[in-house]
């Protein structure tokens, strides 16, 4: 397991920096220069990953006999069962990706950022939830949660990169899609179907002595903490959209620390 994770981490890191430096960075320089080009290419490469991982996750769920959109009782009933090769590969890649994100976060993010600690907590909780669910055999519910998280992240990266290259219609569309998908998947489906659906059969199995109570309560606590973070960030996105509409400007405050005016009078957001 650890050997596979390390190998996947190294391959993902090489692919990420190879694609970003050799392909996406030169393209980004056609729109912006300097540090902005680096930020744009970074958002593009992450969006590409989220697109690929979302497609892979949806493919797994569509072919899984244990997944039903609004009936997830089988997710906990399948705990401790043998994981398929396809599901195992998906899990290893996703876990190594979040390890890569956490590693990059410590290396490149600034401690003074406004959302530094929020993002750090999110990365740690997500990595813990991903790794522990596979270790405990709760891989079915873990796969569903990963898919729910990846889809909105596509629009977040595209919105930010569009704003950085001053393509404000794309930034606005991406922000709206982020808000809508975030609300449906993370604020509605996640708590009312995933958390509720996991808590009820999981608690029954704890009472019957067929499921580890420590694992169960820790899993629920992790999921509720993630949901609270989702609510906080969603309100931030909505405020950004409200401010952008009221001022007729497209901002990127939720992903930037400072906002400076460019020579067109539009908002060009840059990290210090």
N, C-alpha and C positions, 0 to 999 in steps of 0.2 A: 504493500500500500504506500509506504513512505517513499520507496524507490520510484514508483509510478508518479507520485505527486511531484517529486523533485524533477524527474524527466519532463513531465508536462509543463512545470513552471519554467524550466530552461527553454523548452521549445516555444512556448508562448511568448517569452521575453524576447527571444531572437526574432520571431516572426513580427512581433509588435514593433520593435525598433527598426527592423529591416524595412517593413512596409511604410512606416512613418517617415524614416529618413530618406529612403531611396525613391519613394513614389509620392506620398502625400505632401511632404514638406516642399518639394519643388512646385507642386500644384498650388499650394497655399501661397507661395511667394508670388504667384501671378496676381494675387488679390491684395496681400498685405506684406509688409517687410518686418524684419527684426523679430523681437519676442512674440509679436502677435502671430506670425507665421507658425511658430512652434506651438502656440496654444491652439490654433485652428487645426493643425495636423493631428495634435493629440486628441481633440474632440472627434475628429473624423475617424481615427483608428478605433476609438472606443465605440463609436456608433456602429462601425462595421462589425465589431465583435458582438455587440448586442443584437444586431440583425441576424447574424449567423446563429447565435445561441438561442434566440427566440424561435427561429425556424426549426432548429434541432429539437428544442423542448416541446414545441407544438406537435412535431412529428411523433415523438415518443408518446405523448399523451393521447394522440389520435389512435395509435396502434395498441395502447395499453388496455387490457380487458378490465383492469381495476379502476379506471378513471371514468367517472360520470360527472358532468358539469355541475350539477346541483345536488349530487348525492355522493358524498365522499366517505361513507362509512367504511368502504374497503381500504381506505388509505391506512387506517390504524389496524384493520384486520390483517393487512399485509406486512405488518411490522415483524422483523426478524426472519422474514422469508428470504429466500435466495434472490439476489439482485441479478438481473439479466446483464449480459455483456454490454449491450447498448446503453443501458441505464448506468452501468458502472463507468464506462468511458465518459459519458456526459457529466457525471458527478465529479470525476477526477479533474476534468478540464475546468469545470466551473469553480471547484475549490482552489485549484492552482491559479486561476485568474484572479480570484479575490485575494490570494496571497500576494500575487504580483501587484494588485492595486494598493494593498497595505504597504508593501515594500516601497513602491514608487511614492506613496503618500509621505512616508517618513523621510525619503531622500529629497523630494522636490517641493513639498508644500511648506509654506511659511507658518510658524507658530503664531504669528500675530494676526492671521486671517480671522475675519469675523466668524466664519462658519467652520473653523479648524476643528474644534472639539466635537461639534455635531457630526462632521464627516468621519472623524476618528472613531467615535462611538458606533456609528453606522457600519463602518468597515469591520470593526471587531465583532459586533453582534452578528452580522451577516456571515462572516467567516466561521464563527463559532457554531451558528445554526446549521450551516452547510456541512461542516466536518462532523459535528456531533450527531446529526440526523443519519448520516451514512454509517457512522461508527455504531450507533444504537440500533440500526436496522430500520429506521423510519424514513427510508429513502423515497417512498411514494409521496408522502406529503412534502418532502423536501424538494422534489422535482417540480411539483405544482407551484410552490412558493417562488422558486427560482424563475420560472416562466413569467409569473405575475410581476416580478421585479424587473425583468429584462426589457419587456415591451415598452413601458413608459420611458425608460432610460434612453431609448433610441431617439425619441423626440427632444429630450433634454439636451443631448449632445448636438443634434442638428440645429436646435434653436440657438444655442450659444455660439456655435461656429458661424452660423448665418449672421448673427449680430456682429461678430468680430470682423467679418469681411464687409460689413455695411450692407448686407442684403436683408433689409429690414422686413420686407413682406415674408420672406422665408423664416425669419426669426419670430415674427408674430404668429404665423401658422404653426410653427413648431411649438411655441409656448401654449397656444390654445389646445393643440393635440396632447401636449404633456399634461395640462390641467384636466382634460376630459378623461384620458386613459388612466391617469393617476387616481382620479376620483372613482371611476368604475372598478378598477382592478385592486387598488391598494386600500381605498377607504370603504368600499362597499363589499366587494366579493371576498376580500381577504378576511375581514373580521366576521361577517355574517355567515359565510360559508366555510372558510378554512378554519378560523379559530373556534367558532362555535361547533363546527362539525368534528373538529379534532378533540375538543374538550369533552363532549358528551360520550362518545364510544370509548375514548381513552380513559375517562373516569370510571366507566363501568368495568373496564378490564383491570384497572387498579384495584377496585373493590373485590373483583374475583381473584386477584392475586396473579393474574397472567401478564401484568405489565409493571415494570419498575416504577414505583411512585416518584422517586427522585427525578428520573428522566422525564416523566410526564409533567410534573410541576415546573421543572426547569424549562421544558419545551414551551409550555403555555406562557410562562413569564417572558421568555425571549420573544415570542410572537406578539404579545401585548406591547412590549417595549418598542418593537419595530413599528407597530401600528401607531403608537403615540408620536414617534418621529415622523411618520408619514403625514399625520394630521398637521403637525407643526410646519413641515415643508410645503404642504399643499396651500396652507393659508398664506405663506410667503409668496408662492407663485401667483396666487389670486391678487394679492396686493400689487405685485409687479405689473400684471395685466391691467389692473384698474388704473394705476398711475400712468402707464403707457397710453391708455385710451384717453384719459383726462388731459394729458399733456401733449398728445399726438406725437409721442416719441417712443422709441423702442429701447428699453433698458435691459440690462443683464445683471441686475443687482444681486440676484440669488447665487450667482456664480462668480462675482467679481468683488473686489474690495474697494476700488476707487472708480469714479466715473469722471471722464474728462470730455470736454467739447472738442470736436474736430472742426475743421474749417468750413463744413457745410452746415454747422449748427445742430447736427444730429448728435445723438449720444453714442460715443464710442467708448466701450468699457474695457479697462485694462487692469490687470493685476499688478500691484506694485512689486 
